[in-house]
């Protein structure tokens, strides 16, 4: 038993609460070993360190697409009642097996609930194995370096609302045996072996196959790679922000394309994405930005009023050295 890792999780949450003066915590749970372990950790922390002076609530998102969804929900509610705490349950009526769609629903509901009821901290039960599986899943999809390294321990997502993933340094096996040691009531989810879900195939077949026949240390190597990608991505984000501040117009919704097109192509794309997000709260696809930058870099556009590309209710055009964003009328 890697006791030091277990203590590290406890101390991580404790230090985070103290650093940001957290009073209200929302833990997203599923009934599996990760969330049950976190419930046990948080309740101990609440009593031992804070004398019950912090508020901990639990939220469960029921997609209702499993045959035993009701039994699982009942199990979770009974356990929360046993520890004399509160649980909020949201039920989604739309049946889907898409993991991405389910994840989007969950995160949207959890964040909106947190904002509405003034929670300061959301805690989720992602572990070290989840991080590796998410990396492999995103790699298969052809995701960017940002997506490959976006599952980090902490994020600030809205004003004073944070999200914390304190189990990202713990392997699933360590969490499992910790739950067994303390006789915690884990819900055994049969859908973890449902191979129509891509993540389950990665977990149950792809990773064991690579470990057996290609490289036994694949998971640790991926963790190191994710760590490297994270710092590379942070450097890119800082460079993008500096370039954006240097090139944006002081008064109008415009950026100086003559400054941007001298930079690395990935910086050009990221700056325009940031420009669009800052002004119209829209994430512009890389393909559209590539079209814009290709025309600018090739010098195939006129310097007078010349429309480049339309996007919903907005349009881009060039005038002198500036690329403007204009609302259609």
One Martini backbone bead per residue (centre of mass of N, CA, C, O) as a GRO file, in nm:
protein
  329
    1UNK     BB    1   0.093   0.038   0.026
    2UNK     BB    2   0.076   0.383  -0.071
    3UNK     BB    3   0.058   0.596   0.179
    4UNK     BB    4   0.182   0.866   0.074
    5UNK     BB    5  -0.033   0.911  -0.149
    6UNK     BB    6  -0.278   0.933   0.036
    7UNK     BB    7  -0.173   1.176   0.200
    8UNK     BB    8  -0.139   1.365  -0.044
    9UNK     BB    9  -0.438   1.401  -0.104
   10UNK     BB   10  -0.521   1.524   0.162
   11UNK     BB   11  -0.314   1.764   0.153
   12UNK     BB   12  -0.404   1.892  -0.110
   13UNK     BB   13  -0.689   1.972  -0.023
   14UNK     BB   14  -0.611   2.130   0.229
   15UNK     BB   15  -0.430   2.346   0.088
   16UNK     BB   16  -0.642   2.452  -0.110
   17UNK     BB   17  -0.849   2.555   0.094
   18UNK     BB   18  -0.654   2.755   0.237
   19UNK     BB   19  -0.553   2.925  -0.006
   20UNK     BB   20  -0.879   2.989  -0.113
   21UNK     BB   21  -1.099   2.996   0.106
   22UNK     BB   22  -1.278   2.743   0.137
   23UNK     BB   23  -1.643   2.661   0.204
   24UNK     BB   24  -1.757   2.538  -0.079
   25UNK     BB   25  -1.829   2.198  -0.180
   26UNK     BB   26  -1.828   1.999  -0.490
   27UNK     BB   27  -1.896   1.654  -0.545
   28UNK     BB   28  -1.844   1.440  -0.806
   29UNK     BB   29  -2.037   1.143  -0.852
   30UNK     BB   30  -2.084   0.762  -0.914
   31UNK     BB   31  -1.998   0.508  -0.695
   32UNK     BB   32  -1.725   0.457  -0.728
   33UNK     BB   33  -1.409   0.437  -0.601
   34UNK     BB   34  -1.327   0.735  -0.634
   35UNK     BB   35  -1.573   0.876  -0.496
   36UNK     BB   36  -1.574   0.716  -0.230
   37UNK     BB   37  -1.288   0.798  -0.145
   38UNK     BB   38  -1.348   1.108  -0.142
   39UNK     BB   39  -1.567   1.109   0.067
   40UNK     BB   40  -1.393   0.999   0.297
   41UNK     BB   41  -1.177   1.225   0.286
   42UNK     BB   42  -1.363   1.477   0.326
   43UNK     BB   43  -1.495   1.395   0.595
   44UNK     BB   44  -1.231   1.385   0.754
   45UNK     BB   45  -1.143   1.676   0.695
   46UNK     BB   46  -1.388   1.824   0.813
   47UNK     BB   47  -1.350   1.715   1.110
   48UNK     BB   48  -1.037   1.747   1.169
   49UNK     BB   49  -0.969   2.051   1.035
   50UNK     BB   50  -1.285   2.211   1.054
   51UNK     BB   51  -1.519   2.134   1.243
   52UNK     BB   52  -1.759   2.155   1.026
   53UNK     BB   53  -1.704   2.455   0.861
   54UNK     BB   54  -1.758   2.310   0.601
   55UNK     BB   55  -1.918   2.263   0.283
   56UNK     BB   56  -2.057   1.946   0.165
   57UNK     BB   57  -2.148   1.841  -0.159
   58UNK     BB   58  -2.343   1.624  -0.378
   59UNK     BB   59  -2.320   1.508  -0.723
   60UNK     BB   60  -2.552   1.344  -0.957
   61UNK     BB   61  -2.545   1.196  -1.285
   62UNK     BB   62  -2.830   1.059  -1.455
   63UNK     BB   63  -2.865   0.895  -1.769
   64UNK     BB   64  -3.052   0.629  -1.786
   65UNK     BB   65  -2.889   0.379  -1.968
   66UNK     BB   66  -2.905   0.178  -1.739
   67UNK     BB   67  -3.059  -0.099  -1.601
   68UNK     BB   68  -2.931  -0.004  -1.290
   69UNK     BB   69  -2.973   0.301  -1.213
   70UNK     BB   70  -3.160   0.292  -0.965
   71UNK     BB   71  -2.976   0.119  -0.779
   72UNK     BB   72  -2.735   0.312  -0.783
   73UNK     BB   73  -2.880   0.559  -0.669
   74UNK     BB   74  -2.968   0.428  -0.404
   75UNK     BB   75  -2.687   0.363  -0.299
   76UNK     BB   76  -2.584   0.657  -0.285
   77UNK     BB   77  -2.803   0.780  -0.102
   78UNK     BB   78  -2.755   0.592   0.141
   79UNK     BB   79  -2.460   0.680   0.192
   80UNK     BB   80  -2.513   0.982   0.236
   81UNK     BB   81  -2.705   0.941   0.475
   82UNK     BB   82  -2.499   0.793   0.661
   83UNK     BB   83  -2.313   1.078   0.662
   84UNK     BB   84  -2.497   1.330   0.680
   85UNK     BB   85  -2.561   1.437   0.383
   86UNK     BB   86  -2.568   1.591   0.059
   87UNK     BB   87  -2.772   1.543  -0.246
   88UNK     BB   88  -2.760   1.590  -0.601
   89UNK     BB   89  -2.998   1.514  -0.866
   90UNK     BB   90  -2.954   1.443  -1.213
   91UNK     BB   91  -3.171   1.379  -1.495
   92UNK     BB   92  -3.127   1.221  -1.811
   93UNK     BB   93  -3.338   1.132  -2.077
   94UNK     BB   94  -3.133   1.102  -2.284
   95UNK     BB   95  -3.021   0.849  -2.487
   96UNK     BB   96  -2.667   0.750  -2.456
   97UNK     BB   97  -2.321   0.630  -2.566
   98UNK     BB   98  -2.174   0.895  -2.563
   99UNK     BB   99  -1.911   1.011  -2.392
  100UNK     BB  100  -1.892   1.306  -2.483
  101UNK     BB  101  -2.186   1.379  -2.431
  102UNK     BB  102  -2.196   1.306  -2.133
  103UNK     BB  103  -1.971   1.496  -2.043
  104UNK     BB  104  -2.102   1.762  -2.129
  105UNK     BB  105  -2.348   1.741  -1.952
  106UNK     BB  106  -2.208   1.720  -1.680
  107UNK     BB  107  -2.039   1.981  -1.683
  108UNK     BB  108  -2.266   2.180  -1.729
  109UNK     BB  109  -2.432   2.112  -1.476
  110UNK     BB  110  -2.213   2.149  -1.257
  111UNK     BB  111  -2.136   2.444  -1.322
  112UNK     BB  112  -2.419   2.574  -1.304
  113UNK     BB  113  -2.472   2.485  -1.014
  114UNK     BB  114  -2.228   2.625  -0.882
  115UNK     BB  115  -2.302   2.913  -0.962
  116UNK     BB  116  -2.591   2.929  -0.844
  117UNK     BB  117  -2.474   2.814  -0.535
  118UNK     BB  118  -2.179   2.922  -0.462
  119UNK     BB  119  -1.944   2.756  -0.539
  120UNK     BB  120  -1.577   2.717  -0.517
  121UNK     BB  121  -1.558   2.386  -0.545
  122UNK     BB  122  -1.463   2.128  -0.766
  123UNK     BB  123  -1.472   1.769  -0.743
  124UNK     BB  124  -1.297   1.499  -0.895
  125UNK     BB  125  -1.223   1.133  -0.985
  126UNK     BB  126  -0.964   1.153  -1.136
  127UNK     BB  127  -0.707   0.947  -1.247
  128UNK     BB  128  -0.415   0.830  -1.378
  129UNK     BB  129  -0.557   0.640  -1.585
  130UNK     BB  130  -0.744   0.849  -1.711
  131UNK     BB  131  -0.520   1.022  -1.832
  132UNK     BB  132  -0.415   0.807  -2.030
  133UNK     BB  133  -0.685   0.743  -2.176
  134UNK     BB  134  -0.739   1.032  -2.275
  135UNK     BB  135  -0.486   1.058  -2.444
  136UNK     BB  136  -0.546   0.821  -2.638
  137UNK     BB  137  -0.819   0.923  -2.735
  138UNK     BB  138  -0.715   1.200  -2.849
  139UNK     BB  139  -0.508   1.080  -3.044
  140UNK     BB  140  -0.713   0.930  -3.225
  141UNK     BB  141  -0.865   1.213  -3.295
  142UNK     BB  142  -0.640   1.443  -3.343
  143UNK     BB  143  -0.549   1.623  -3.126
  144UNK     BB  144  -0.424   1.866  -2.962
  145UNK     BB  145  -0.197   1.961  -2.725
  146UNK     BB  146  -0.415   2.078  -2.539
  147UNK     BB  147  -0.592   1.814  -2.518
  148UNK     BB  148  -0.351   1.622  -2.420
  149UNK     BB  149  -0.310   1.840  -2.143
  150UNK     BB  150  -0.606   1.913  -1.982
  151UNK     BB  151  -0.562   1.704  -1.739
  152UNK     BB  152  -0.558   1.866  -1.444
  153UNK     BB  153  -0.560   1.935  -1.113
  154UNK     BB  154  -0.612   2.251  -1.184
  155UNK     BB  155  -0.884   2.500  -1.224
  156UNK     BB  156  -1.007   2.803  -1.355
  157UNK     BB  157  -1.358   2.868  -1.461
  158UNK     BB  158  -1.495   3.096  -1.250
  159UNK     BB  159  -1.373   3.327  -1.103
  160UNK     BB  160  -1.406   3.151  -0.785
  161UNK     BB  161  -1.400   2.883  -0.962
  162UNK     BB  162  -1.295   2.552  -0.904
  163UNK     BB  163  -1.100   2.267  -1.018
  164UNK     BB  164  -1.040   1.939  -0.868
  165UNK     BB  165  -0.784   1.658  -0.912
  166UNK     BB  166  -0.647   1.465  -0.658
  167UNK     BB  167  -0.606   1.163  -0.822
  168UNK     BB  168  -0.382   1.194  -1.060
  169UNK     BB  169  -0.149   1.027  -0.875
  170UNK     BB  170  -0.348   0.782  -0.871
  171UNK     BB  171  -0.404   0.464  -0.897
  172UNK     BB  172  -0.658   0.242  -0.924
  173UNK     BB  173  -0.540   0.020  -0.737
  174UNK     BB  174  -0.493   0.191  -0.483
  175UNK     BB  175  -0.788   0.277  -0.446
  176UNK     BB  176  -0.913  -0.001  -0.422
  177UNK     BB  177  -0.747  -0.102  -0.166
  178UNK     BB  178  -0.841   0.125   0.017
  179UNK     BB  179  -1.142   0.058   0.012
  180UNK     BB  180  -1.107  -0.227   0.124
  181UNK     BB  181  -0.970  -0.156   0.395
  182UNK     BB  182  -1.239   0.043   0.473
  183UNK     BB  183  -1.512  -0.074   0.369
  184UNK     BB  184  -1.613   0.049   0.106
  185UNK     BB  185  -1.908   0.109  -0.101
  186UNK     BB  186  -1.873  -0.022  -0.393
  187UNK     BB  187  -1.974   0.016  -0.722
  188UNK     BB  188  -2.039  -0.226  -0.962
  189UNK     BB  189  -1.971  -0.154  -1.304
  190UNK     BB  190  -2.058  -0.319  -1.595
  191UNK     BB  191  -1.999  -0.087  -1.816
  192UNK     BB  192  -1.679  -0.118  -1.808
  193UNK     BB  193  -1.739  -0.386  -2.019
  194UNK     BB  194  -1.846  -0.204  -2.253
  195UNK     BB  195  -1.719  -0.213  -2.589
  196UNK     BB  196  -1.873   0.037  -2.721
  197UNK     BB  197  -1.684   0.182  -2.540
  198UNK     BB  198  -1.384   0.313  -2.603
  199UNK     BB  199  -1.247   0.330  -2.323
  200UNK     BB  200  -1.275   0.025  -2.256
  201UNK     BB  201  -1.088  -0.076  -2.478
  202UNK     BB  202  -0.840   0.073  -2.384
  203UNK     BB  203  -0.835  -0.047  -2.093
  204UNK     BB  204  -0.885  -0.375  -2.161
  205UNK     BB  205  -0.693  -0.394  -2.441
  206UNK     BB  206  -0.479  -0.192  -2.542
  207UNK     BB  207  -0.293  -0.153  -2.296
  208UNK     BB  208  -0.235  -0.456  -2.235
  209UNK     BB  209  -0.113  -0.514  -2.513
  210UNK     BB  210   0.126  -0.316  -2.497
  211UNK     BB  211   0.246  -0.433  -2.233
  212UNK     BB  212   0.290  -0.728  -2.349
  213UNK     BB  213   0.422  -0.656  -2.668
  214UNK     BB  214   0.581  -0.361  -2.648
  215UNK     BB  215   0.537  -0.188  -2.351
  216UNK     BB  216   0.536  -0.207  -2.004
  217UNK     BB  217   0.575   0.136  -1.958
  218UNK     BB  218   0.349   0.312  -2.098
  219UNK     BB  219   0.211   0.481  -1.873
  220UNK     BB  220   0.460   0.638  -1.770
  221UNK     BB  221   0.538   0.759  -2.045
  222UNK     BB  222   0.274   0.919  -2.084
  223UNK     BB  223   0.297   1.094  -1.832
  224UNK     BB  224   0.558   1.236  -1.925
  225UNK     BB  225   0.439   1.348  -2.187
  226UNK     BB  226   0.214   1.516  -2.063
  227UNK     BB  227   0.401   1.697  -1.898
  228UNK     BB  228   0.551   1.816  -2.143
  229UNK     BB  229   0.299   1.927  -2.290
  230UNK     BB  230   0.212   2.123  -2.075
  231UNK     BB  231   0.465   2.314  -2.089
  232UNK     BB  232   0.442   2.372  -2.389
  233UNK     BB  233   0.155   2.493  -2.378
  234UNK     BB  234   0.221   2.724  -2.181
  235UNK     BB  235   0.419   2.863  -2.371
  236UNK     BB  236   0.222   2.914  -2.602
  237UNK     BB  237   0.013   3.083  -2.441
  238UNK     BB  238   0.208   3.312  -2.367
  239UNK     BB  239   0.284   3.387  -2.660
  240UNK     BB  240  -0.002   3.452  -2.755
  241UNK     BB  241  -0.068   3.679  -2.556
  242UNK     BB  242   0.163   3.868  -2.637
  243UNK     BB  243   0.082   3.890  -2.939
  244UNK     BB  244  -0.204   3.997  -2.897
  245UNK     BB  245  -0.131   4.259  -2.737
  246UNK     BB  246   0.055   4.369  -2.972
  247UNK     BB  247  -0.180   4.347  -3.222
  248UNK     BB  248  -0.404   4.498  -3.102
  249UNK     BB  249  -0.643   4.722  -3.095
  250UNK     BB  250  -0.724   4.997  -2.893
  251UNK     BB  251  -1.043   5.037  -3.014
  252UNK     BB  252  -1.083   4.809  -3.210
  253UNK     BB  253  -1.187   4.513  -3.384
  254UNK     BB  254  -0.849   4.438  -3.412
  255UNK     BB  255  -0.562   4.316  -3.605
  256UNK     BB  256  -0.221   4.294  -3.686
  257UNK     BB  257  -0.115   4.105  -3.956
  258UNK     BB  258   0.192   4.196  -3.988
  259UNK     BB  259   0.271   4.070  -3.713
  260UNK     BB  260   0.160   3.778  -3.728
  261UNK     BB  261   0.292   3.672  -4.017
  262UNK     BB  262   0.593   3.645  -3.868
  263UNK     BB  263   0.504   3.394  -3.732
  264UNK     BB  264   0.426   3.116  -3.628
  265UNK     BB  265   0.159   2.936  -3.736
  266UNK     BB  266   0.040   2.855  -3.456
  267UNK     BB  267   0.027   3.148  -3.351
  268UNK     BB  268  -0.169   3.256  -3.560
  269UNK     BB  269  -0.406   3.073  -3.487
  270UNK     BB  270  -0.427   3.137  -3.179
  271UNK     BB  271  -0.474   3.444  -3.202
  272UNK     BB  272  -0.741   3.430  -3.361
  273UNK     BB  273  -0.892   3.264  -3.156
  274UNK     BB  274  -0.866   3.472  -2.929
  275UNK     BB  275  -0.996   3.708  -3.078
  276UNK     BB  276  -1.277   3.567  -3.108
  277UNK     BB  277  -1.330   3.495  -2.811
  278UNK     BB  278  -1.310   3.786  -2.691
  279UNK     BB  279  -1.546   3.915  -2.896
  280UNK     BB  280  -1.760   3.640  -2.966
  281UNK     BB  281  -1.743   3.367  -2.811
  282UNK     BB  282  -1.568   3.203  -3.040
  283UNK     BB  283  -1.459   2.897  -3.181
  284UNK     BB  284  -1.243   2.881  -3.434
  285UNK     BB  285  -1.163   2.693  -3.675
  286UNK     BB  286  -0.867   2.597  -3.813
  287UNK     BB  287  -0.955   2.594  -4.113
  288UNK     BB  288  -1.040   2.894  -4.130
  289UNK     BB  289  -0.771   3.015  -4.036
  290UNK     BB  290  -0.595   2.892  -4.254
  291UNK     BB  291  -0.730   3.048  -4.485
  292UNK     BB  292  -0.662   3.328  -4.388
  293UNK     BB  293  -0.344   3.295  -4.359
  294UNK     BB  294  -0.288   3.207  -4.647
  295UNK     BB  295  -0.379   3.471  -4.785
  296UNK     BB  296  -0.192   3.658  -4.630
  297UNK     BB  297   0.088   3.512  -4.686
  298UNK     BB  298   0.040   3.529  -5.012
  299UNK     BB  299  -0.082   3.819  -5.092
  300UNK     BB  300  -0.402   3.782  -5.223
  301UNK     BB  301  -0.488   4.052  -5.097
  302UNK     BB  302  -0.634   4.336  -5.056
  303UNK     BB  303  -0.602   4.652  -4.887
  304UNK     BB  304  -0.874   4.689  -4.915
  305UNK     BB  305  -1.192   4.624  -4.888
  306UNK     BB  306  -1.181   4.267  -4.793
  307UNK     BB  307  -1.332   3.978  -4.797
  308UNK     BB  308  -1.280   3.655  -4.661
  309UNK     BB  309  -1.483   3.549  -4.419
  310UNK     BB  310  -1.759   3.382  -4.301
  311UNK     BB  311  -1.934   3.396  -3.964
  312UNK     BB  312  -2.231   3.396  -3.937
  313UNK     BB  313  -2.264   3.732  -3.796
  314UNK     BB  314  -1.972   3.752  -3.927
  315UNK     BB  315  -1.679   3.944  -4.049
  316UNK     BB  316  -1.388   3.957  -4.241
  317UNK     BB  317  -1.141   4.226  -4.290
  318UNK     BB  318  -0.928   4.435  -4.489
  319UNK     BB  319  -0.732   4.726  -4.367
  320UNK     BB  320  -0.450   4.758  -4.446
  321UNK     BB  321  -0.300   4.616  -4.145
  322UNK     BB  322  -0.601   4.525  -4.077
  323UNK     BB  323  -0.809   4.296  -3.897
  324UNK     BB  324  -1.153   4.274  -3.905
  325UNK     BB  325  -1.456   4.270  -3.702
  326UNK     BB  326  -1.793   4.229  -3.827
  327UNK     BB  327  -2.121   4.301  -3.813
  328UNK     BB  328  -2.395   4.205  -3.953
  329UNK     BB  329  -2.678   4.391  -4.137
   0.00000   0.00000   0.00000
